[in-house]
Amino acid sequence: MRIRVCHLYPDLLNLYGDRGNVLIFCRRAEWRGIEVQLDLISLSDQVRFTDYDFIFTGGGADLDQGLVSKDLEMRGPVLIDAVEHGVALLCICGGYQLLGRYYRAQDGATLPGVGLFDLYTEAGSRRLKGNILLDLDPELKGGIMPCRGQQLDTLVGFENHSGRTFLGETVRPLARVIRGNGNNGDDGTEGVNYKNAFGTYLHGPFLSKNPHFADLLIARALFRRHGSVDLAPLDDTLEINAHRVMERRLR
């Protein structure tokens, strides 16, 4: 089996170690004997998103987000088409915002989004930051594989954003906030899920302390070409310990 991975804008959207998510995704696949092809795609590079099984984009500064927003105006329809055809996707922070309908800055300037996710983001006056503990959305819990016999159904990470994101009716949150701020610090939601596409404000990188969610992404990425695949278990002792320690602190 092989997974084709597209790391989108790795030179522009890579705050707080976001690219580590790609490294973790690829390594966990390779440890199971799955061949991984990783392509780095940036501004004006030719790409067919439907050729890939997994697409990742991270967060970035406002200037870089402006450059990416212009580039995504051209790529938006084909990116949406890829997700509609089952391609798995994970986007973090700035990338998450740009795949919504729009991002409005404090000065009123508006960056148009791709419209993949039914959501919008407006800049707030205070940053929402700190460690965060989440309860995974019930519709996703059934797809989570046990890690060394333990069923993890929470997510942990670090959020650092001034954007306030509000979800529309056609998407679900990735999770509900137990401790922290989440999408907007008000409605208790964090992240977004639409088909096999996920967005979140969790940095860190996100997947390092959430191996169960990394494996959900791998399974979703494989499904389009190979159907349901039973992933071989890995020794996730360190990852589970990191997750549990942070979970206990935040509870």
Secondary structure, 3 states (H helix, E strand, C coil): CEEEEEEECCCCCCHHHCCHHHHHHHHHHHCCCCEEEEEEECCCCCCCHHHCCEEEECCCCHHHHHHHHHHHHHHHHHHHHHHHCCCEEEEECHHHHHCCCEEECCCCCEEECCCCCCEEEEEEEEEEEEEEEEEECHHHHCCCCCECCECCCEEEEEEEEEEEEEECCCCECCEEEEECCCCCCCCCEECEEECCEEEECEECCHHHHCHHHHHHHHHHHHHHHHCCCCCCCCCCHHHHHHHHHHHHHHC
